[in-house]
Amino acid sequence: MKRIKYLLFIGAFIALAGNLHAQQGELDRFSSDRFNHPNEIRLYPNPTVEYLQVRINNSTIKAPKLVVHNIIGNVVEAEIKRENISLFSVKVKDLAPGYYLIAIRDEQGSFAETYKFMKR
C-alpha cells in the first residue's frame, strides 16, 4: 500500500513539474524581443455613453480605417472623427445600449484587429 501511494505521489509530482515547465516555456515564448507589438490601441472610456476615444500609439498603421459593428457583426452607422494623428473620436450617443465591436484596419492589409466596447 505504501508503494502505491509513493508511486501516485511521484506520478503527480512529475505531471505537475512537467506542467510548470510547459507554462514557463509559454511565458518565455512571448518575451520582450520575440513578441514586440508596435501598435498600442486604447479605447476609453469603456463603458461609454456619448463618445468612445480610440488612441493608437507607437503605430505602424499608415491610414487606419475604423468600422463599428454590433455584437452579431452587422455594420453600425457611427460618426468617426480623427482628432489628431493618433486619436479618433467615435460618436456612440445614438447607439442602443449594449456591446459593440470596433474594427481597426489599414489600407495595406498588414494590420487588422477588432476590439469590444460597451455603450451604456
C-alpha positions, 0 to 999 in steps of 0.5 A, spaced: 500 500 500 505 504 501 508 503 494 502 505 491 501 511 494 509 513 493 508 511 486 501 516 485 505 521 489 511 521 484 506 520 478 503 527 480 509 530 482 512 529 475 505 531 471 505 537 475 513 539 474 512 537 467 506 542 467 510 548 470 515 547 465 510 547 459 507 554 462 514 557 463 516 555 456 509 559 454 511 565 458 518 565 455 515 564 448 512 571 448 518 575 451 520 582 450 524 581 443 520 575 440 513 578 441 514 586 440 507 589 438 508 596 435 501 598 435 498 600 442 490 601 441 486 604 447 479 605 447 476 609 453 472 610 456 469 603 456 463 603 458 461 609 454 455 613 453 456 619 448 463 618 445 468 612 445 476 615 444 480 610 440 488 612 441 493 608 437 500 609 439 507 607 437 503 605 430 505 602 424 498 603 421 499 608 415 491 610 414 487 606 419 480 605 417 475 604 423 468 600 422 463 599 428 459 593 428 454 590 433 455 584 437 452 579 431 457 583 426 452 587 422 455 594 420 453 600 425 452 607 422 457 611 427 460 618 426 468 617 426 472 623 427 480 623 427 482 628 432 489 628 431 494 623 428 493 618 433 486 619 436 479 618 433 473 620 436 467 615 435 460 618 436 456 612 440 450 617 443 445 614 438 447 607 439 442 602 443 445 600 449 449 594 449 456 591 446 459 593 440 465 591 436 470 596 433 474 594 427 481 597 426 484 596 419 489 599 414 489 600 407 495 595 406 492 589 409 498 588 414 494 590 420 487 588 422 484 587 429 477 588 432 476 590 439 469 590 444 466 596 447 460 597 451 455 603 450 451 604 456 
